[in-house]
Amino acid sequence: MRHSRTRTLVTATLAATLAAGLAATLVGCSSPSAEAGGSKASDGERLRVVATTTQLADFTKEIGGDDVELTGLLKPGASAHHFDPSPADLLALGRADVLVVNGAGLETFVSSAVEASGFHGKTVTAADGLDQATLKAITAEGAAEAGGAETHDHAHESTDAHDHASATEEAAHAHADGDDDDHDHGDLNPHIWTSPRNAEGMVSEVAKGLAQADPAHKADYQRRADAYLLKLKGLDEWITTQMDRVPKAERIMVTGHDSLRYYLHDYGIAFAGSILPSFEDNAEPSAADVDRLVATIKERKVRAVFVESSMSPGLARTIAKEAGVKVVDAESLYTDSLGPAGSSSAQYLGATVHNTQTILEAWGEKPGPLPENLK
């Protein structure tokens, strides 16, 4: 049993003990109408919602407004790939009316968390708002484009005394103290939110789920969702215009892990490969993987290596130096997580604008002005 799963079991056991000790409190916090799928408004209470990722918490906040009491499980800078909920997280889940998850194989911790917390509310899966066949096709397209280098084997080991060894070790141990649990994401890249077009479907699904759990505020949820969807459409149009200004042959990306698959597809950006050989940000590349990526960067004339905010930049710097290209790590890309509270990247719209501007500037292109509804 790997470390993270062991910690999950310990955390779940502790939370279950706490939940048992506070059974009266939890029962008092959970209304019969909510458990039966009724409206919290009839009790004069706000709908209690727990969202897993920072992106989903932002979507839910935009849609729910003052009608929901929102708890986000993941914090800025955290990654769902190696997340263990705390006892406090599980207690919040135990009293929630609605749980909003990404789906697409991302949150491997959800089943055990639900069981440990005693959650009996409604689960809203944002990925259900998207066509699964299309997502799988785009995932397969990315793997083929990168030459089949995207494997899901986290047990790569170096077989020689390569110069990359220390950097590879640093990257491997920078994530969850070296956890290498074999999360199974199947054949679907779970980073569906990175595409604003996908975000539209996710937002619509969340709005539908909140309305079903709280029919009294259905019109309010839909009104807010419609306003937010207009902003997402404006964001998509702006990114399309910006990327079209860059010659297609020069739109080539190398990232820390395969986190921008759907964004790259939507805006005609080629994927040359990722530093970590997985959808996750805690995999370990071998020296051969690194050599292969350096050769690809040189061959395809990639202009920059990008690092996501949830990753250590050490290995990226080594690869970029060997390939003779710039590394973008000071202004990291916000993919697995939104930016820190109070920053312009703390919301999905701002983070996606930031990512786009960072990519364009690394390619030597000055980003154009934002539309009014995104300022």
N, C-alpha and C positions, 0 to 999 in steps of 0.2 A: 504494500500500500504506500503510495507516494506521500510526500510531506503535506501537500496542500489538502489532500483528501483526509489525511489524519487530522489536520487542524480543523477541517470542516466537521468531522465527526465529533471532535472535542467541543467545538463551538456549539454544535447542534445539541449535544448532551447537556451542556451548561445552560443553553437557552431553554431547553425543555424543562430543566429543573426550576429555573426562574419563573417560567410560564406557569408551572404547576403551583408554585408558591404564591403567585399573583392571580390565581384562577378567578377569584371573585372580581378583581379589577378588570380582567380581560372580558369576562362575561358582561360586566356593567358597561364596558366600552363598545360592545358589539350589539347593534340593534337587530331585533328579529326581522324587521322590514328589509334591512340591507342584506342579511343572509338569505332572504327569500327572493332577492332581486328587486326589492321595492325601492322607493325613493327615500333618501335621507331627509329631503326637504320636509316630509310629513312629520318628522321628529324635531324640526327646527334646528337641525345640525348640518354642518357641511359634510360633503362626501369625503371620506377618508381614503386617500389614494397613495399607494407606494409605487414608485417608478424605479426600475433597475439602473439604467445608465443616465449620464448627465444629459445626453441628447433627449431621451424620452422624458426626463423630468422637465426640460425646457418646453418641449411640445405640450406636455400636460399642463404646465403653468399657463401657457398662452391660451389654451383651449378652456381650461377650468376656471381661470380667473379667481375671483373671491368665492366661488361656489365650491371649491375643493380645499381640503387640508392636505397639503402635499408633503411627502417624505421621499427624498432621493437616496437610494442606497449607495451608489458609487459617488465618490467625491472627485473634484477636479484633479486631474493627474493620475487617477486610478484607472485600471483596465479590468474589464469583465473577464478577460482570459485567465486571470489568476486572482479572483476575489473570494474572500470568505466573509460572510455577514457576521457582524458582532451580535452579542446578546441583545443590545439595544435595537439593532436593525430587525432582529427577529420578533422582538416585542412590538415594534411598530407594525410589522407585517401581520402579526396576530390580531391586531385591532383594526386592520384596514378593511374597507369595503371593496376596494378595487386594487388589483395588482397589474401594472402595465409593464410588459416585457417586450424585448426586441424579437425574440424567436430566432429562426434561421440557425439554430444550434449554438447561439452565443452563450446564453446564461446556463452553464452546466450546473450551477449551484442552486438553481431555483427549486427543483423537486425536493431536495433535502431541506431547504429553507422553509418551504411551505409545510412540509411534514412536521418539522421541529417547532414551527411557530403556531400551528393550529389554525392557519388561515383558511377561511371558508367562504371568502367573497368571490367576486367575479374576476377572472383573469382576461386581460385584453392583450392579444398578441399583435403587435404592430405589423409584423411581417405578413399577416393575413390580408393586409390591404394591397399586397403586391402579387404579381403572377409568378409563381414558383418556377415554372418551366423557363421563363425568361431569365430569372436570376441564375438558374443553373447553367443556362447557355452562355451567359456573360462570364460566369466563373470559369467554365471550360475554355472559353475564348482566351481568357487571361493566362491560363496554364499553358495553352498551346503557343501563345504569343511569346511567352518567356522561355520557350523551348523545353517545356516539361520540367523546369527546374523547381517548380512549386510543389514540393512534396509535403507530406504531413508527418514525416518521421522526425521526431524530436531527439533521436538518440544518435545523431551524427557524431562521429569521433574522428579526430585528426590521426593520421597514420604516419606522420612525419614530423620532424622538428622544424616546422615552418615558422617563419617570422611572425605570422599572424597569431600565433598561439596565445600570447598574453592578451591581445585585444579581444580575441574570441572568448577567452575565459572571462574577461571583464564584462562583456556583453551578456554572456550566459548567466553570470551571477548577479547581474544588476537588476534582474526581474524576480521578485518574490523569493529572494535568497536562494536562487538556483533551482526553483521548482521546475520539474519537467514532466508534469502529469500529462497523460495522453488523452486530452480532451478530443472527442470525436465530433468534428463538424461535418462529417460526411462529405458530400460533393458540392456543398454550397458555401460560398464566402459569406460570412455573417455580417460584414460591414455595410449593410444595406443603406444606412442613413447618410453615407458620404455623398450620395447623389441627391441633389435637391428634388429631382423628379421622383425618386423613391420616397423622399421625405413627404411629398404631397400625399402619396398613398398611405403612409404611416400615420400622418396627422388625421386623415379622414377616418382611418380605422380607430384611432384613439377617441375621436369625437363621437363616433358611433357607440363605442363601448361605454363612455361616460354617460351618454344619453340613455342607454339601456339600463344602467345602474341607477340613474337619477332622472326619470322622465320629467319631473317637475321643472327641470332646468334645460330640457332638450333644446329649446329655441336659443337659449343663451350660449350653450356649447357650440351649436352650429353657426351662430353669428360670429363668434370669435374664431372658429375654425376657418370660416370663409374669408375673414379678413387676413388671417395668417397665410392661407393658401395663395392669396394675391401677392403677398410678399415673396413667397417661395417661387412663384412663377416669375416675378420680377428678378429674383436672384438668378434663376436659371437663364433667363434671357440675357442678363448682364454678363454672366460667365461665358455664354456662347459667343457673344460679341467680342469679348476680350481674347478668347482662345483663337477665334477666327483670324485675328490679326497676326498670329504667329504662324509662319510657314509650317505646313503639316510635317515636313521632314525633320523639323527641329523640335517637335512636340514629343519628347521621349523622357520617360520618368524612371528613376530608380529610387525606391523608398526603403525604409527600415524593414517593414514587413508588408505583406500584400493587403494593405488597408484601404486603398483608394480605387479598388477594382471598378466599381460602378461609376464613380466620378470620371475616371479615365475613359471608360467606354462612352459615356454621354458626350464628352467634349473632344473626342477624336485624338486622344493622347495615347501614344504607344507605350507599352509596358516592357521595359528591358529586363526587369527582374527586381528582386528585393534582397536585402542583406540577410535577413532571417528566412529560412526555407519553409515558411508556414503562413497561414492566415493569422496566427497568434504572434504576440510580441515577446514570448519567452522561450522560443525555440533556440537551438544552437547550431550554427553552421559549421561545417568542417572546413579545413584549410583548402580542400579541393573546391568547395562551394565558393569560397572567397576568391580563389584564383580565377575561377570561371566567370564570376561577376566582374572582376577587374578587366578581364579580356573583353567581355561584352561591352563594357562602358567605352573602352578604347575603340572597338570595332564599330560601334553604332554612333560614335561621337556624341555620347551623352554629355550634357554640359554641367550637370550638378547632381549631387547625391543629397537626398532629403531625409531628415530624421523626424519621426513622430514624437510628440511631447511625452509619451509614456515610455520612451526608450532611452537608454544610455547612448551618448553620441560617440563613444570611444572607437568602436569598430568602424563606424561610418567615416570617421576622420582618417583612419588608417587606409581604408579602401580608396577614398577620394585622393589621398596623397599619392598612392601607388598608381592610380589611374590618371593623375595629373589634372583633376577637375576640382571645382569648388565643392565644399560641403555646406549645406544649409542646416545649421543646428542651433544658432543663436535665436532665430525666430522659427521655432519648431512648428510642424504641422499638427493641428488639433484634429485627430481622427478618432482614436479610442475614447478620448475625453475632451470635453470643452475646456476652455481656459479658466484661470483662477478667478474667483469672485471679484467683481469690480473692474475687470478688464473688458475690453471690447470683444473679446473672444469667449466671454462667459455665457453667451447665448449662441444658439445654432447659426443664426443668420450672420452674426459677427465673426464667428469662428470660420465659417465657410468663405466669407469675404476675405478674411485674413489668409487662409490657405491659398486662395486664388491669387491674391496680390503677391504673396511670398513666392509662389511658383513663377509668376510672370516676371518679377524683378530678377529672380535668379537666371532667367532666360534673356535678360537684357531688355525686357519690354516694360514700358511705363503703363501701369493700370489706368484705365479710363475712369471718369467720375461715376459715382454710384447714382442710381435712380433715387428720386426724392423719398420714396417709401422705405428705402433701406438706410437712409442717413440717420 
